[in-house]
Amino acid sequence: MKIGNIDLGEKPLLLAPMEDVTDLAFRHMAKEFGADLVYTEFVAADALIRDVAGSIRKMQVDETERPVAIQIYGRDVETMRQAAEIAATAKPDLIDINFGCPVKRVAGKGAGSGMLRTPELMLDITRAVVKAVNLPVTVKTRLGWDASSIIIETLAEALQDCGIAALTIHGRTRAQMYTGSADWAPIGRVKANNRIHIPIIGNGDITTAEEAAEAFDHYGVDAVMVGRASIGCPWIFSQMKHYLKHGCLPPPLPMQQAIEILKQLVKNNIAKLGETKGILHSRRHIAVSPIFKGIPNFRPTRIAMLRASTATELFDLMDGIDIG
């Protein structure tokens, strides 16, 4: 599969952009375990124009993580055009436009999936961004605003006509947020549309290697994007890669190895942010990592890990876990 001239190989797996998750340290780790394309956290267009330091930091990319996409979001044409030009100076491999974020502070102001209520404005923004940069431009969006306005099949054609190089579709409406189940049937219909010639990337509820394989085989998508299932579990990409290649799951990752991977993620975050902020930034991964599920009487240890304020305290707790 290619996005522009970027060759991602056969049945590529993509790390979804996630706020407070897909920073440089986690993108590196996902890449190490087989993610074919990684995305930054989403960056607010108006913050880029105002040169807000935190937003500028989000755009930092490293040669070792390529190919990498910078994702931007906003709610008016000129701001998004300028933001795309600024993002391009960070030298990503592509620019992605977020028309899918459902959270109130974004969608409620008309950005993200809020654009599904104003599709003509969405198209105007897309055309402006495509014209502004000499990079492939992609879009990530949802099925529609709610169940009564599923517009993705006609919207996909219109977005393609704007010049985008690929389209990612999350199989939920904005009204669903992250509840219920993702509906992949409309994604499959978009892919089956003979008029669609750009890659279609499917997203939503891909939590296992088997589900990734089904997305390719049953719905025909060109790539699969993995989001929440990778939090605290970056090795999910290697498991999926093995299954796609061999048709069977690899041996389970030994818990001690998984713990060492999480410790390395914490160390990477500490190196970038300092000890206090690095530990705080790592807590989401520790809280949801599947390696701790099923351990008897584990709740006190989990609470202690999430309260740990130093690396020594946290690592001592992790090293003391009875792995059987």
N, C-alpha and C positions, 0 to 999 in steps of 0.2 A: 504494500500500500504506500502511496506517495501523497504527501501534502505539498503542493508545489513541486520543488525539486528535492524535497526531503524524503528519502526512502526509509520507511520504518519496517520493512520486511513483511513477512506473511503473518497474518493474525496478530497484529501488535496489541500490546497492553499499555494503557496510558494511565498515569497517576493524575487523578482529578485535582483541580485547584480547590484548596480548602483553607479558609481563614484560620490563622493561628496553628496551622498544621504543616502546610507545604512550604516551609521555609527552606533555606539552602541546605541545612544539615539533613533534613528529612528527605529532600529531593535526591541528595547524594546517595543516601542509603537505599531509597527505592530504585535508583538507577543501578546500584551495585547488585540488587537482587533481580534485575531483569526488566524494569519498566523501560519501555521503548521511547516514551516521550513524557516529560514532566512539565508541570505548570506551576508558576508562582502563585502565591496567595493573590486574591484579586486586589487591584489597586484603584482607588477612587480617582477619576479623571480630574476633578476640581482640586484635589490635594496635590496632584502632580504639577498642575499649573501654578499653584501657590508655593511649590517647592517645599512641601512638608517633609521633614527629614525621615520620618517613619515610612512614608510611602516611597521615597527615593531608595531607602534600604531594601524594601521588598523587591525592587527591580534588580538587585545585584545578581548577576549570573556568573557561572564559572565554566571554564572550558571543559572540565571533566564531566559536566552534567548534560552536555548537548546530546540530542536536540532538546531545547527548552523553550517554552512559550511564556510570555508575559501576558497576563489577563487584566484587562481594564474594564471599568464600568462607569456609566454616567447617564445623564438624562437629556442632554441637548447636543446638537450637531457640532457646534463650534468648539465646545469644551472637549468633546471626544476626539475631534480632529487634532487639536493641539496636544492632547494627552497621548495620542498614538505617535505623533512625531517625537515627543519626549521619550516615550517608551522605546522607540526604535533606536535612540542613541545609546541605550544599554546593550545593544547588539544581541537581542534574542534571535532565535531561529524563526519565530513567527509571533504574531500578535493575535490574541484571542479576545473576543468581545463577550462579556458576561451579560446575557439577556435571560438568565435563569435563576439567579439568587432569589429565594422567596422571603427572606427575613424582612420584617416590617420596616426597619430603618433604611432598607434599600428599596424594596419593591413598593413600600408605602409612599415613597417620594417619586415614584415613576421610573426608577432605574431597575436594573436586574430584570426579574420576571415581570415587574410592573410595565415593562415595554410591551408585553403581550396584550395590553389594553389599548395600546397606540401603535399598531403594526406599521403604519405609514411612517411614523417618526423613527421606529426601529430601522426601517429600510433606508431612510435618509441618513441616519447615523452610520449604518454599515457602508453605504456608498462613499461617504466622506472619509471614513477610516481607510477603506481600500485604496482610495485615490491618494491619501496622504503619505503612505509609506511604500517603500520598495521591498516589502516582505510579504509572505503569505499571510492573509488575514482569515481567521476562522471564527465561528460563532458557536456559543453554547447556550441552549435555550430549553424550554419545556414544551409540553403538548399544547398548552393553552392556559388561559387564566383560570378557568374552572371547567367542570364537566359539561357545561352547556356551551362552551366556546373552545372546542378542540380544533385548533387552526393549523396544526403543524404541517399537514400535507400540502396545503396551498402555500403556507409560509416558507417551507423548504425550497420550493421552486423560486419564490420571489427573492429569497436570500441568495440563492445560487446566481440569479440574474444580476445581483449586486456585485458579483465578482469574488465571493468568498472561495477559499480553497478547500474547505471541509466544514462539516456541520456536526456538532455533538448534540444529541437529543436525550434529555433526561425524561424517563417515562412516567412523569407525574405532572399534574397541573400545579399552578401556583397555590391554589386553594388547598391542595393536599399537603403542602409543605413537605415534610419527610414522613408523613403517616401513610397508612395503607400500603398497598403493593404497587410497584412500578408496572405500568402497562406497556409491554414491548410490542404489542400488535401494531399500533400506529407507526412505531419506528420501522418495523418490518415493511409496512406499506410504503413508507417513504423510500426505503432502499429498493423496493421492487418497482418503483415508478421509472419507466423507461426514459423519461425526460431528465432524471437526476443522473448527473455524471460525476459529481464530486464525491469524495469519500463520506460515508455516513458512519458516525461513531455512536455506539449505544452506551447508555449510562443509566444506572438505577438498580439497586438490589443485587449487584454482582458481589457475592460474598464467598463463593467457593469456586474451585477450579471447574467443577462440573457445570456450574451456572455460566461461567465464561465460555465454555465449549458450546453450550446450548445456544448462547447468544449468536455465536458465529454460525453454527450449523442450522439452527431453526429460523433465525431472523435475517441471516445473510449480511450482517453488518460488516464493515471493513475493519473496524477496530472496536475494542471494548475499553471503556474507561472505568477504573476502580477508584472508589472514594473512601467512604467510612470504614470499609472492611480492612483497609491498609493501616488505619491508625493503631499504633501499638503492635503492628504485625507487618512490617515492610517485606518480610520474606514471603508474603502471599504471592508476589509476582513470580518467584522461582517455582512455587508449587503449581501455579497456573501454567507456566511455561512447560513444565515437565508433563503435565496432563495433556496439553495441546499437542505436544510432540509425540508422546508415547501412549496416550490413551489410558493411563493409570496414574494414580497419585504416587508421589515419591514417599520414602519412609518419613514418618513424622520427625519434625525437628526436635532434637533432644532439648529438654527444658533448660539445662544448664547453658547450652549454646544460645537459646533464645534470650535468657537472662543477660548473657554477655552482650548480645546485640542491643538490648535495651540500655544497658549500662554505657555502651559506646555512644548511643544516641544522646544520652544525658551528658556525657563528656564533650561531645561535639557542641551541644547547646551551651554548655558552660564556657567553652573556649570562645564562643562567639559573643555571649551575652553577660558573662560573669557568673559566679556561683549562684547567687540568689535568683536572678532572673532566669538563668539556664535551667535550674531545677523547677521553677514555677512553669516554665514553658514546656517542660517534659512531662508534667503531671497528667495531661490528657492521655498520653500514650500509655503511661503506667496504669491509669485507672481502667482503661478498656481493653488492655492486651488480653487476648484469649488464652495465653499460656497459664494464667492464674485461675481460670475457671475449673471448678471441680475439686480444688484442693480443700480438704476438710478443715473446718474452723479457720478459714483464711481471713475472715473479715477484719479482725484486729490488726493483722499484719498489713493488710491493704490500707487501712486507715493510717497506720503508723508511717507507711511509705509516702502517703499523700501529705502527711504533716512534716516530713523530714525537711530540715532547712539547710543541711550541709550534705555534700557528696559522700563524706565518710559515713554519716548516719544512714543515708539512703542505701549505699552499697553494702553496708553491714547487714541491713535488713534483708536485702535481696540475696546476699550470700548465705543468709541463715535459713532460707526457705527449704523445707524438707521436700526434696524432689524424688524421694523414694528409691 
